Amino acid sequence: MFLRRRNGDNRIVNEVDDIMALFIVLDDNILLNKLSRYVADRPDNMPATRLNEGNLAIVMNVMEK
């Protein structure tokens, strides 16, 4: 698998494109129902997390298996 570093002016756009690509693959393979579902009544109180290249690689490896 090839990982790209997201730097520069289009970094956010590229990261969103990657996330959308993941959802398209999940949808094409009828796997969206396998995702965990989380519900929060106050999402503003949730800690912020950032999906970095390492975490994205883990998700991609699970999907490939």
C-alpha positions as CSV (number, residue, x, y, z in Angstrom):
1,M,0.0,0.0,0.0
2,F,1.3,3.5,-0.9
3,L,1.0,6.2,1.8
4,R,1.0,9.8,0.7
5,R,2.0,12.7,3.0
6,R,-0.7,15.3,3.1
7,N,0.9,18.8,3.0
8,G,0.3,22.0,1.2
9,D,-2.7,24.0,0.2
10,N,-4.9,21.1,-0.8
11,R,-4.2,19.0,2.3
12,I,-7.7,19.1,3.7
13,V,-9.3,18.5,0.3
14,N,-7.1,15.5,-0.2
15,E,-7.8,14.0,3.2
16,V,-11.6,14.4,2.6
17,D,-11.2,12.7,-0.8
18,D,-9.4,9.8,0.9
19,I,-12.2,9.4,3.5
20,M,-14.8,9.5,0.7
21,A,-12.9,6.9,-1.2
22,L,-13.0,4.6,1.8
23,F,-16.8,5.0,2.1
24,I,-17.2,4.3,-1.7
25,V,-15.2,1.1,-1.3
26,L,-17.2,0.1,1.7
27,D,-20.4,0.8,-0.1
28,D,-19.4,-1.0,-3.2
29,N,-18.6,-4.1,-1.2
30,I,-21.7,-3.8,0.9
31,L,-19.7,-3.4,4.1
32,L,-21.2,-0.1,5.5
33,N,-23.4,-2.1,7.9
34,K,-20.3,-3.6,9.4
35,L,-19.0,-0.2,10.7
36,S,-19.4,0.5,14.4
37,R,-22.1,3.1,15.3
38,Y,-21.6,5.6,18.0
39,V,-24.1,8.1,19.3
40,A,-23.4,11.1,21.5
41,D,-26.0,13.5,22.9
42,R,-23.3,16.2,23.3
43,P,-20.7,15.9,20.5
44,D,-19.1,19.2,21.5
45,N,-17.9,17.5,24.7
46,M,-16.2,14.7,22.8
47,P,-12.4,14.8,22.6
48,A,-11.1,15.8,19.2
49,T,-9.1,13.1,17.4
50,R,-7.1,13.3,14.2
51,L,-6.9,10.5,11.7
52,N,-3.3,10.4,10.7
53,E,-1.5,8.3,8.1
54,G,-0.8,5.5,10.6
55,N,-4.4,5.1,11.6
56,L,-5.5,5.3,8.0
57,A,-3.1,2.5,7.1
58,I,-4.6,0.3,9.8
59,V,-8.1,0.9,8.4
60,M,-6.9,0.1,4.9
61,N,-5.2,-3.1,6.0
62,V,-8.4,-4.3,7.8
63,M,-10.4,-3.6,4.7
64,E,-7.9,-5.4,2.4
65,K,-8.2,-8.6,4.6
